[in-house]
């Protein structure tokens, strides 16, 4: 950075050096942490995991953890009595730049009655 400030390095050279840093470097992590949420969403949709806040090794490790949790869940379900309450399925490990999953809305008795009325012309 000092060479850039002194004018000994072009902005293009600085950009090339920053782009060549490993994904898990402190500099790239700080740059990504400062990114607006829209830019993170755009990168996630473009399928560029190398631009995430984690290295490829960390992403692979997270995938392995998720797979292990699913296997454990299936094993528990397979060995649980069919009348017993089963545990909820495991949540995937949170990934950088990905929003947490939203809870699915639950249809209450009141909501079901209101929906039934709307379907049968009660709102007219």
N, C-alpha and C positions, 0 to 999 in steps of 0.2 A: 504494500500500500504506500509506503514512504516513497518508493521509486516513482509511483504514479503521481503522487503529490508534487514531487520535485520536477516532473515533466520528463523523466528518463524512460518512462514506459507509456505506450499508447493505451487509450481506453480499449481498443480492440484486443491488445495483448492481455490486458487485465481481465477482460471478459473471457478469453480463451482459457486463461489460468483458472478462473473461478469455475467455468463449465467442466474443467478436467478434474475437479476435486471429487473424491468419493462421495456417494449419496449421504453417508452417515457423518460427514465432516461437520464440524461446528459452524463453519461459515454457511454451507448450504442449508443446514438445519435452521439457522437464524434467519436466512432469507425466506425460507418456506414458512416459518412461523409468522413472519410479517405479511405473508400473502393474504389477500382478501379471500373470503370463503368461496366466492364465485370462481376465482382462478383455480382453487383447489378442486372444486366440483368439475370444472372443465378438464383439468388434468386427469381426474379419475375417469371421466367419460371417454377420453382419448386413449385410455389404456396404456399409460406410461408409468409402470410401477417403479422404474428407475428414478423417477422424479419424486418419489414419496419420501417421507422423513426417515424411513428405515432402509437399511441396506438389504440386498437380495437375501443374505443369510438370515436376517431377522424375519423377513417375510416368509421364507421357507420354514423357519422354526415355528412361526405362528400357525402356518398351515398344518404342520405336523401336530401341534398341540390341539388344534381343532379336530383333526382326524382322530387323535387318541381319545378326546372327550366324546366324540360320536360313537366310537367303538365301546367305550365304557358305558355309555347310555344304553346302547343296544344290548349289551351284556346284562345290565341291570334289568331292563325290560323283559328280556328272554327268561330270566330267572325269578321274576316276580309273579306271584299268583295272579291269575287273570282278574280276580275280584278286588285285588288290592290297588290302592292308588299308586300310579306311576309318577316318577319324578318328571319335572318339566324338561324338555329337550335342552341341551347345552347351548348357551349363547356363544357365537364365535368371538374370538379374541379381537378386541378393538384394534382396527388398523388406522394408521395415520392418514388424515385427509378424508376419512370415511365417517359419516354421521352414524350415531348409534341407531339401532333399529327401533322403530316406534312400536309401542305396545298395540296389539290389535284391539279395536274397540269391542266391548262386550255388549251384547244386546240384552237389556234389562226387560223385565216384565212390562213396565210402563212403556218403554220404547217399542216393544213387540206389539202391544195393544194399539199404540198410535200408528205404527206402520200398517197394521191390519185395517184400521179405519181409513187410512189414506188409500190403500189399495182398493178397498171396497167403496170408494166414492164419498167418504166421510168428510173430505176437505172441501167439497164443492159447495 
